[in-house]
Amino acid sequence: MPENQKLALVGYGKMGHLIEQLAPEYNFDVVLRLDENNNAGGAGMTPAAFEIVDVAIEFSTPETATQNLKRLAELRIQAVTGTTGWLDHLPEVKRAVEHAGTGLVWSPNFSVGVAVFRKITALASQLLRDEAEYGAWAWEIHHDAKKDAPSGTLIHLVQAMKDAGYRRNIDTSSSRAGKHPGTHEIGFDSAADTITLRHTARSREGFARGALKSARWILARKGVYTFEEVLFG
């Protein structure tokens, strides 16, 4: 059998621990774990630390993700990131990746179900874009420790609606409570009826598996991609 690829985890919280648990199923050995204790200010992201690393999965914080991803590019490391709240800086990260000749997969959500849900949302928005009597809303709920609101996934869904031609107002809201892993809801309402589309996550496992699937996919590629491109081309 071929030797397992070497994986670095940049961010070692709940997602990092779950990714490490599942990594052997995807033929990865975790050889580096960076968190706030050994990577403050990016101190752990050195050439020596990444000498044998093939790919990194980054789940950190909105405040640290941009610098982490730029540094990974400088180190010529293939990367996957599921951190949210940093996408205003995507253009500069993309420039760094392209300059380095490396590869990056980014997504606010690595669930296969959410990727399909986004396509369904876009289709519904396209079909209703010229039906003026239908108003729209977008809502999500997550656990009370989630830092960004609305979620990156909800922002991504709303953008899909707009890209599909839905130009009217989309009322957008968020809730934070308890330990909820995440529900996203898109709705269209008229005097005659209501259409509700909803995705509910049961656990973080789907996100971890999507990130690992993306890490294998990006190994031999250059450029910046979304999770939808990993799944659907």
Sequence and secondary structure as in RCSB ss.txt:
>XXXX:A:sequence
MPENQKLALVGYGKMGHLIEQLAPEYNFDVVLRLDENNNAGGAGMTPAAFEIVDVAIEFSTPETATQNLKRLAEL
RIQAVTGTTGWLDHLPEVKRAVEHAGTGLVWSPNFSVGVAVFRKITALASQLLRDEAEYGAWAWEIHHDAKKDAP
SGTLIHLVQAMKDAGYRRNIDTSSSRAGKHPGTHEIGFDSAADTITLRHTARSREGFARGALKSARWILARKGVY
TFEEVLFG
>XXXX:A:secstr
    EEEEEES SHHHHHHHHHGGGGTEEEEEEE TTT GGGTT  TTTTTT SEEEE   TTTHHHHHHHHHHT
T EEEE   S GGGHHHHHHHHHHHT EEEE S   HHHHHHHHHHHHHHHHHTT TT EEEEEEEE TT   SS
 HHHHHHHHHHHHTT  S EEEEEEE TT   EEEEEEE SS EEEEEEE   SHHHHHHHHHHHHHHTT  EEE
EHHHHHH 
